[in-house]
Amino acid sequence: MKIYWNGKSKNIIGQRIRELRQNQKISQRTLAARLSLSGIEFTDLTVLRIENGTRFVPDYELVVLADYFHVTTDFLLGRNIEKQ
């Protein structure tokens, strides 16, 4: 696996995840619990690190996040401004 890192942030989806979570008015802990139902272990610390850009996000987690928020992976990656 090749990891791309610009030296500032370990992912490019953190800001969008934070915005989507805040739009739902849920905590990081609540989001983590709901995401864990997908079979992938998430904690509130995981969500915090994703949002802060201090954690890499593998492709399988990207898909889980997109599915949970009902958006495309391209939207999370900033390739598309349309959520669907």
N, C-alpha and C positions, 0 to 999 in steps of 0.2 A: 504494500500500500504506500503510495506517495502522499506525503503530507505537505500542503502548501501553507505557508505562514509568512505574513508580511512583516513580522516583528512587532506588530501592534495588537492584533486580535487573532485568536486561534479559530474563529469562525466568523462568517458574515451574516448569520441569521439572528444573532442575539437581540438586536434592536427590534426586529419584526416580532420575535417571540414575546418580548416584553410588552410591546404595544398590543398584540393580540390577547395576551393574558390580562392586561389591565382593562381592555375593552370588555372582557367577560367579568371583570370585577372579582377575580379569584386570586388567592395567594399562591406563592410559589409552592408551598406545601400541598395545597389542593390540586394544583396542576400536576405535580409529581405523583400524587396518589392516583389520579385519573389516568395518567400515562402508564403507570405501572400495571394497570389492568390489561394493557396490550401484551403483557408478557416480557417486557423489557424493564429492567430495574432502573427507576428514576427516583431520586430523592430531592428534597428542597435544595440541597447543596448543589446537586447536578443542574437544576434549573437556574439557580443563581449564577453558576459558572458559565452556563451557556449564554445567559443574558449579558453577563459582563465581558464575554469574549475570552475567557481564560480557559476554556475547555473546547477541544476539538469535538465535532459532531459527526459521527460516522453516518454513512448513507442510510442504513437501516433505521437510525433514530430520526433522520430527516423525514423519512416517509411517515413514521409514526406521528411526528409533530404536525406534518401537513394534513394527515388524515384527521387527527384530533380537531384541528382548527378549521377543517373543511376549506383548505386553500391548496394551491398547487405548490410543488417543490420549487418551481421557477419563481413564484411569488416570494417564498422564504429566502431564496438565493438572490433576490433583487434583480432578476432577469425580466420580470414582468410586474407592472404596477397593478394589474388586475388580479384579484384574489382567486378567481375561477377561470 
